[in-house]
Amino acid sequence: MGRNNYKECDCGSRLPAELQFDGRGIELCKACNECWPIKRKGYNPVILGYYDQSDIDEQIEDDY
């Protein structure tokens, strides 16, 4: 990796890519500070803050 101990973001900004996580610490993607505001629009806003299963509007298992 040469002198830099980081990987540049693939958006072309030449800034370091950093792991981005949801509100529970689950990895979402790698993004720099410049492109993260754009990439985060593709995620459900509920998961970007802390959430639990009652916050998600999709059925996981059949109700019995």
BADO-420116 format. One record per atom (N, C-alpha, C): residue number from 0; residue in three letters; chain; atom name; x, y, z. Coordinates in steps of 0.05 Angstrom, whole numbers, plus 32768, in hexadecimal, padded with zeros to 4 digits. Layout:
BEGIN
+-----+--------+--------+-------+------+------+------+
! num ! residu ! chaine ! atome !    X !    Y !    Z !
+-----+--------+--------+-------+------+------+------+
! NUM !    Ala !      A !    CA !    X !    Y !    Z !
...
+-----+--------+--------+-------+------+------+------+
END
This chain:
BEGIN
+-----+--------+--------+-------+------+------+------+
! num ! residu ! chaine ! atome !    X !    Y !    Z !
+-----+--------+--------+-------+------+------+------+
!   0 !    Met !      A !     N ! 8010 ! 7FE8 ! 8000 !
!   0 !    Met !      A !    CA ! 8000 ! 8000 ! 8000 !
!   0 !    Met !      A !     C ! 8011 ! 8019 ! 8000 !
!   1 !    Gly !      A !     N ! 802A ! 8017 ! 8000 !
!   1 !    Gly !      A !    CA ! 803B ! 802E ! 7FFE !
!   1 !    Gly !      A !     C ! 803B ! 803D ! 8019 !
!   2 !    Arg !      A !     N ! 803E ! 8057 ! 8017 !
!   2 !    Arg !      A !    CA ! 8040 ! 8068 ! 802F !
!   2 !    Arg !      A !     C ! 8025 ! 806C ! 803D !
!   3 !    Asn !      A !     N ! 800F ! 806A ! 802E !
!   3 !    Asn !      A !    CA ! 7FF5 ! 806E ! 803A !
!   3 !    Asn !      A !     C ! 7FEB ! 8054 ! 8046 !
!   4 !    Asn !      A !     N ! 7FE1 ! 8055 ! 805E !
!   4 !    Asn !      A !    CA ! 7FD7 ! 803D ! 806B !
!   4 !    Asn !      A !     C ! 7FB9 ! 803B ! 8069 !
!   5 !    Tyr !      A !     N ! 7FAD ! 8045 ! 8053 !
!   5 !    Tyr !      A !    CA ! 7F91 ! 8044 ! 804F !
!   5 !    Tyr !      A !     C ! 7F8B ! 803F ! 8031 !
!   6 !    Lys !      A !     N ! 7F72 ! 8038 ! 802B !
!   6 !    Lys !      A !    CA ! 7F69 ! 8034 ! 8010 !
!   6 !    Lys !      A !     C ! 7F58 ! 804C ! 8008 !
!   7 !    Glu !      A !     N ! 7F5E ! 8057 ! 7FF1 !
!   7 !    Glu !      A !    CA ! 7F4E ! 806E ! 7FE7 !
!   7 !    Glu !      A !     C ! 7F32 ! 8065 ! 7FE0 !
!   8 !    Cys !      A !     N ! 7F1F ! 8076 ! 7FE4 !
!   8 !    Cys !      A !    CA ! 7F03 ! 8071 ! 7FDE !
!   8 !    Cys !      A !     C ! 7F00 ! 806D ! 7FC0 !
!   9 !    Asp !      A !     N ! 7EEE ! 805C ! 7FB8 !
!   9 !    Asp !      A !    CA ! 7EEA ! 8057 ! 7F9B !
!   9 !    Asp !      A !     C ! 7ED9 ! 806D ! 7F8D !
!  10 !    Cys !      A !     N ! 7ED1 ! 8082 ! 7F9C !
!  10 !    Cys !      A !    CA ! 7EC0 ! 8097 ! 7F90 !
!  10 !    Cys !      A !     C ! 7ED1 ! 80AB ! 7F80 !
!  11 !    Gly !      A !     N ! 7EEC ! 80A9 ! 7F83 !
!  11 !    Gly !      A !    CA ! 7EFD ! 80BB ! 7F74 !
!  11 !    Gly !      A !     C ! 7F06 ! 80D3 ! 7F84 !
!  12 !    Ser !      A !     N ! 7EFE ! 80D6 ! 7F9D !
!  12 !    Ser !      A !    CA ! 7F06 ! 80ED ! 7FAD !
!  12 !    Ser !      A !     C ! 7F23 ! 80EC ! 7FB6 !
!  13 !    Arg !      A !     N ! 7F2F ! 80D5 ! 7FB6 !
!  13 !    Arg !      A !    CA ! 7F4A ! 80D0 ! 7FBF !
!  13 !    Arg !      A !     C ! 7F4C ! 80D2 ! 7FDE !
!  14 !    Leu !      A !     N ! 7F35 ! 80D3 ! 7FEB !
!  14 !    Leu !      A !    CA ! 7F34 ! 80D3 ! 8008 !
!  14 !    Leu !      A !     C ! 7F34 ! 80B6 ! 8012 !
!  15 !    Pro !      A !     N ! 7F3C ! 80B1 ! 802B !
!  15 !    Pro !      A !    CA ! 7F3C ! 8095 ! 8035 !
!  15 !    Pro !      A !     C ! 7F1F ! 808A ! 8038 !
!  16 !    Ala !      A !     N ! 7F1C ! 8072 ! 8030 !
!  16 !    Ala !      A !    CA ! 7F02 ! 8064 ! 8034 !
!  16 !    Ala !      A !     C ! 7F02 ! 8059 ! 8050 !
!  17 !    Glu !      A !     N ! 7EEB ! 805C ! 805D !
!  17 !    Glu !      A !    CA ! 7EE8 ! 8052 ! 8079 !
!  17 !    Glu !      A !     C ! 7ECF ! 8041 ! 8079 !
!  18 !    Leu !      A !     N ! 7ECF ! 802D ! 808B !
!  18 !    Leu !      A !    CA ! 7EB8 ! 801C ! 808E !
!  18 !    Leu !      A !     C ! 7EA2 ! 802D ! 809A !
!  19 !    Gln !      A !     N ! 7E8A ! 802A ! 8090 !
!  19 !    Gln !      A !    CA ! 7E72 ! 8037 ! 809A !
!  19 !    Gln !      A !     C ! 7E60 ! 8022 ! 80A6 !
!  20 !    Phe !      A !     N ! 7E53 ! 8027 ! 80BD !
!  20 !    Phe !      A !    CA ! 7E44 ! 8014 ! 80CC !
!  20 !    Phe !      A !     C ! 7E27 ! 801E ! 80D1 !
!  21 !    Asp !      A !     N ! 7E15 ! 800B ! 80D5 !
!  21 !    Asp !      A !    CA ! 7DFA ! 8012 ! 80DC !
!  21 !    Asp !      A !     C ! 7DF9 ! 8018 ! 80FA !
!  22 !    Gly !      A !     N ! 7DE2 ! 801D ! 8105 !
!  22 !    Gly !      A !    CA ! 7DDF ! 8024 ! 8121 !
!  22 !    Gly !      A !     C ! 7DE6 ! 800E ! 8135 !
!  23 !    Arg !      A !     N ! 7DE7 ! 7FF5 ! 812B !
!  23 !    Arg !      A !    CA ! 7DED ! 7FDF ! 813C !
!  23 !    Arg !      A !     C ! 7E0A ! 7FD4 ! 8138 !
!  24 !    Gly !      A !     N ! 7E19 ! 7FE3 ! 8127 !
!  24 !    Gly !      A !    CA ! 7E35 ! 7FDB ! 8123 !
!  24 !    Gly !      A !     C ! 7E39 ! 7FC8 ! 810C !
!  25 !    Ile !      A !     N ! 7E25 ! 7FC3 ! 80FC !
!  25 !    Ile !      A !    CA ! 7E28 ! 7FB1 ! 80E5 !
!  25 !    Ile !      A !     C ! 7E34 ! 7FC1 ! 80CD !
!  26 !    Glu !      A !     N ! 7E48 ! 7FB6 ! 80C1 !
!  26 !    Glu !      A !    CA ! 7E56 ! 7FC3 ! 80AB !
!  26 !    Glu !      A !     C ! 7E43 ! 7FC7 ! 8093 !
!  27 !    Leu !      A !     N ! 7E43 ! 7FDF ! 8088 !
!  27 !    Leu !      A !    CA ! 7E32 ! 7FE5 ! 8071 !
!  27 !    Leu !      A !     C ! 7E43 ! 7FE7 ! 8057 !
!  28 !    Cys !      A !     N ! 7E58 ! 7FF7 ! 8057 !
!  28 !    Cys !      A !    CA ! 7E68 ! 7FFB ! 8040 !
!  28 !    Cys !      A !     C ! 7E81 ! 800B ! 8047 !
!  29 !    Lys !      A !     N ! 7E92 ! 800F ! 8034 !
!  29 !    Lys !      A !    CA ! 7EA9 ! 8021 ! 8037 !
!  29 !    Lys !      A !     C ! 7EA3 ! 803A ! 8028 !
!  30 !    Ala !      A !     N ! 7EA9 ! 8051 ! 8035 !
!  30 !    Ala !      A !    CA ! 7EA3 ! 806B ! 8028 !
!  30 !    Ala !      A !     C ! 7EB5 ! 8080 ! 8036 !
!  31 !    Cys !      A !     N ! 7EBB ! 8095 ! 8027 !
!  31 !    Cys !      A !    CA ! 7ECA ! 80AC ! 8032 !
!  31 !    Cys !      A !     C ! 7EB5 ! 80C0 ! 803D !
!  32 !    Asn !      A !     N ! 7EC0 ! 80D5 ! 8049 !
!  32 !    Asn !      A !    CA ! 7EAE ! 80E9 ! 8054 !
!  32 !    Asn !      A !     C ! 7E9F ! 80F9 ! 803F !
!  33 !    Glu !      A !     N ! 7EAA ! 80F8 ! 8026 !
!  33 !    Glu !      A !    CA ! 7E9D ! 8107 ! 8011 !
!  33 !    Glu !      A !     C ! 7E86 ! 80F8 ! 8005 !
!  34 !    Cys !      A !     N ! 7E88 ! 80DD ! 8001 !
!  34 !    Cys !      A !    CA ! 7E73 ! 80CE ! 7FF4 !
!  34 !    Cys !      A !     C ! 7E60 ! 80C0 ! 8007 !
!  35 !    Trp !      A !     N ! 7E67 ! 80BF ! 8021 !
!  35 !    Trp !      A !    CA ! 7E55 ! 80B1 ! 8034 !
!  35 !    Trp !      A !     C ! 7E39 ! 80BF ! 8035 !
!  36 !    Pro !      A !     N ! 7E36 ! 80D9 ! 8035 !
!  36 !    Pro !      A !    CA ! 7E1B ! 80E5 ! 8036 !
!  36 !    Pro !      A !     C ! 7E0A ! 80DC ! 801E !
!  37 !    Ile !      A !     N ! 7E16 ! 80D7 ! 8007 !
!  37 !    Ile !      A !    CA ! 7E08 ! 80CD ! 7FF0 !
!  37 !    Ile !      A !     C ! 7E01 ! 80B0 ! 7FF2 !
!  38 !    Lys !      A !     N ! 7E15 ! 80A0 ! 7FFA !
!  38 !    Lys !      A !    CA ! 7E10 ! 8083 ! 7FFD !
!  38 !    Lys !      A !     C ! 7DFC ! 807C ! 8013 !
!  39 !    Arg !      A !     N ! 7DFB ! 808C ! 8028 !
!  39 !    Arg !      A !    CA ! 7DE9 ! 8086 ! 803E !
!  39 !    Arg !      A !     C ! 7DCC ! 8089 ! 8037 !
!  40 !    Lys !      A !     N ! 7DC7 ! 8098 ! 8022 !
!  40 !    Lys !      A !    CA ! 7DAB ! 809B ! 8018 !
!  40 !    Lys !      A !     C ! 7D9F ! 8081 ! 800E !
!  41 !    Gly !      A !     N ! 7DB0 ! 806E ! 8007 !
!  41 !    Gly !      A !    CA ! 7DA7 ! 8054 ! 7FFD !
!  41 !    Gly !      A !     C ! 7D9F ! 8041 ! 8013 !
!  42 !    Tyr !      A !     N ! 7DA2 ! 8049 ! 802C !
!  42 !    Tyr !      A !    CA ! 7D9C ! 8038 ! 8043 !
!  42 !    Tyr !      A !     C ! 7D83 ! 8042 ! 8051 !
!  43 !    Asn !      A !     N ! 7D74 ! 8030 ! 805C !
!  43 !    Asn !      A !    CA ! 7D5C ! 8037 ! 806C !
!  43 !    Asn !      A !     C ! 7D65 ! 8048 ! 8083 !
!  44 !    Pro !      A !     N ! 7D5A ! 8060 ! 8087 !
!  44 !    Pro !      A !    CA ! 7D63 ! 8072 ! 809D !
!  44 !    Pro !      A !     C ! 7D60 ! 8065 ! 80B8 !
!  45 !    Val !      A !     N ! 7D4E ! 8053 ! 80BC !
!  45 !    Val !      A !    CA ! 7D4A ! 8046 ! 80D6 !
!  45 !    Val !      A !     C ! 7D64 ! 8038 ! 80DF !
!  46 !    Ile !      A !     N ! 7D72 ! 802B ! 80CC !
!  46 !    Ile !      A !    CA ! 7D89 ! 801B ! 80D4 !
!  46 !    Ile !      A !     C ! 7DA2 ! 802B ! 80DA !
!  47 !    Leu !      A !     N ! 7DA2 ! 8045 ! 80D2 !
!  47 !    Leu !      A !    CA ! 7DB9 ! 8055 ! 80D6 !
!  47 !    Leu !      A !     C ! 7DBB ! 805E ! 80F4 !
!  48 !    Gly !      A !     N ! 7DA6 ! 805E ! 8102 !
!  48 !    Gly !      A !    CA ! 7DA6 ! 8062 ! 811F !
!  48 !    Gly !      A !     C ! 7DA2 ! 8048 ! 812D !
!  49 !    Tyr !      A !     N ! 7DA2 ! 8047 ! 8147 !
!  49 !    Tyr !      A !    CA ! 7D9E ! 802E ! 8155 !
!  49 !    Tyr !      A !     C ! 7D82 ! 8025 ! 8150 !
!  50 !    Tyr !      A !     N ! 7D7E ! 800B ! 814C !
!  50 !    Tyr !      A !    CA ! 7D63 ! 8000 ! 8146 !
!  50 !    Tyr !      A !     C ! 7D62 ! 7FE4 ! 8152 !
!  51 !    Asp !      A !     N ! 7D49 ! 7FDA ! 8154 !
!  51 !    Asp !      A !    CA ! 7D44 ! 7FBE ! 815B !
!  51 !    Asp !      A !     C ! 7D2F ! 7FB4 ! 8147 !
!  52 !    Gln !      A !     N ! 7D29 ! 7F9A ! 814A !
!  52 !    Gln !      A !    CA ! 7D17 ! 7F8E ! 8136 !
!  52 !    Gln !      A !     C ! 7CFB ! 7F9B ! 8135 !
!  53 !    Ser !      A !     N ! 7CF2 ! 7FA7 ! 814A !
!  53 !    Ser !      A !    CA ! 7CD8 ! 7FB4 ! 8149 !
!  53 !    Ser !      A !     C ! 7CD8 ! 7FCD ! 8138 !
!  54 !    Asp !      A !     N ! 7CEF ! 7FD8 ! 8131 !
!  54 !    Asp !      A !    CA ! 7CF1 ! 7FF0 ! 8121 !
!  54 !    Asp !      A !     C ! 7CF0 ! 7FE9 ! 8103 !
!  55 !    Ile !      A !     N ! 7CF4 ! 7FD0 ! 80FB !
!  55 !    Ile !      A !    CA ! 7CF6 ! 7FC9 ! 80DF !
!  55 !    Ile !      A !     C ! 7CDA ! 7FC0 ! 80D6 !
!  56 !    Asp !      A !     N ! 7CD1 ! 7FC9 ! 80BE !
!  56 !    Asp !      A !    CA ! 7CB7 ! 7FC3 ! 80B4 !
!  56 !    Asp !      A !     C ! 7CB5 ! 7FAB ! 80A2 !
!  57 !    Glu !      A !     N ! 7CC7 ! 7F98 ! 80A5 !
!  57 !    Glu !      A !    CA ! 7CC4 ! 7F81 ! 8093 !
!  57 !    Glu !      A !     C ! 7CC1 ! 7F68 ! 80A4 !
!  58 !    Gln !      A !     N ! 7CB0 ! 7F56 ! 809A !
!  58 !    Gln !      A !    CA ! 7CAA ! 7F3D ! 80A9 !
!  58 !    Gln !      A !     C ! 7CC2 ! 7F2A ! 80A7 !
!  59 !    Ile !      A !     N ! 7CCC ! 7F21 ! 80BD !
!  59 !    Ile !      A !    CA ! 7CE3 ! 7F0E ! 80BE !
!  59 !    Ile !      A !     C ! 7CD9 ! 7EF2 ! 80BD !
!  60 !    Glu !      A !     N ! 7CC6 ! 7EEA ! 80CD !
!  60 !    Glu !      A !    CA ! 7CBB ! 7ECF ! 80CE !
!  60 !    Glu !      A !     C ! 7C9D ! 7ED1 ! 80CD !
!  61 !    Asp !      A !     N ! 7C91 ! 7EBA ! 80C5 !
!  61 !    Asp !      A !    CA ! 7C74 ! 7EB9 ! 80C5 !
!  61 !    Asp !      A !     C ! 7C69 ! 7EBC ! 80E2 !
!  62 !    Asp !      A !     N ! 7C53 ! 7ECA ! 80E5 !
!  62 !    Asp !      A !    CA ! 7C46 ! 7ECC ! 80FF !
!  62 !    Asp !      A !     C ! 7C36 ! 7EB3 ! 8104 !
!  63 !    Tyr !      A !     N ! 7C37 ! 7EA8 ! 811C !
!  63 !    Tyr !      A !    CA ! 7C28 ! 7E90 ! 8122 !
!  63 !    Tyr !      A !     C ! 7C12 ! 7E97 ! 8136 !
+-----+--------+--------+-------+------+------+------+
END
